[in-house]
């Protein structure tokens, strides 16, 4: 089981502005920033505890894939719309996925660094 994970980004402030909007559609929020001033080196997202980090410490040239669990198809749709509005690039519109397990409803977007983000509802 994974406790938390994260990815490296080229510009923490730029990426945090993106992730603040996108992850809020899934009920996650910025729960910690290191350091606490405006020059963030890392930002952690979660509900009460950071489960997903963006930071300047990990390589940002390596493209990552992260899938976030959604609570409904509507939440997947909201994630995708929020990401596009925040400047993300479409990498797969919301919908059922052929070749995946039955009921696998997902959407894919690319963040400002080209990382592939997914929101999935397994309903």
DAKA-V241171 format. One record per residue. N is the residue number from 0. OMEGA is omega as a letter, one per 40 degrees, with the letter a starting at -180 (none if undefined). D_CENTER is the distance of its C-alpha to the mean C-alpha in Angstrom with 2 decimals. Layout:
n: {N;N}
omega: {OMEGA;OMEGA}
d_center: {D_CENTER;D_CENTER}
This chain:
n: {0;1;2;3;4;5;6;7;8;9;10;11;12;13;14;15;16;17;18;19;20;21;22;23;24;25;26;27;28;29;30;31;32;33;34;35;36;37;38;39;40;41;42;43;44;45;46;47;48;49;50;51;52;53;54;55;56;57;58;59;60;61;62;63;64;65;66;67;68;69;70;71;72;73;74;75;76;77;78;79;80;81;82;83;84;85;86;87;88;89;90;91;92;93;94;95;96;97;98;99;100;101;102;103;104;105;106;107;108;109;110;111;112;113;114;115;116;117;118;119;120;121;122}
omega: {a;i;i;a;i;a;i;i;a;a;a;a;i;a;i;i;i;a;i;a;a;a;i;i;i;i;i;i;i;a;i;i;a;e;a;i;a;a;a;i;a;i;i;a;i;i;i;a;a;i;i;a;i;a;i;a;i;i;i;a;i;a;a;i;i;i;i;i;i;a;a;i;i;i;i;i;a;i;a;i;i;a;i;i;a;i;i;i;i;i;i;a;i;i;i;a;i;i;i;i;i;i;a;a;a;i;a;i;i;i;a;i;i;i;a;i;a;i;a;i;a;a;none}
d_center: {18.81;15.86;15.92;12.91;11.15;9.75;9.96;12.47;12.22;15.40;15.30;13.63;14.83;13.64;10.06;10.23;11.65;8.84;6.08;9.10;9.52;6.43;5.69;9.49;9.89;9.06;11.35;9.45;10.84;11.74;14.37;15.66;16.23;18.56;21.08;21.34;22.70;21.21;21.00;17.86;17.54;14.51;12.24;11.23;9.20;10.77;13.71;16.63;15.56;12.67;10.92;8.02;9.47;9.48;13.16;16.11;17.79;16.18;17.00;14.79;16.89;15.73;13.19;10.78;9.32;6.86;7.53;6.83;10.31;11.38;14.84;16.25;16.34;16.34;12.97;11.62;13.68;12.50;8.75;10.24;12.76;10.74;8.72;12.24;13.87;11.80;12.86;10.46;12.59;13.21;13.15;14.41;15.26;14.97;17.80;19.50;19.27;22.67;23.33;20.72;21.98;23.47;21.31;18.04;16.32;13.04;11.36;9.85;8.80;9.21;7.87;11.05;11.85;11.70;9.01;8.49;5.39;7.19;7.99;11.47;14.51;17.51;20.22}
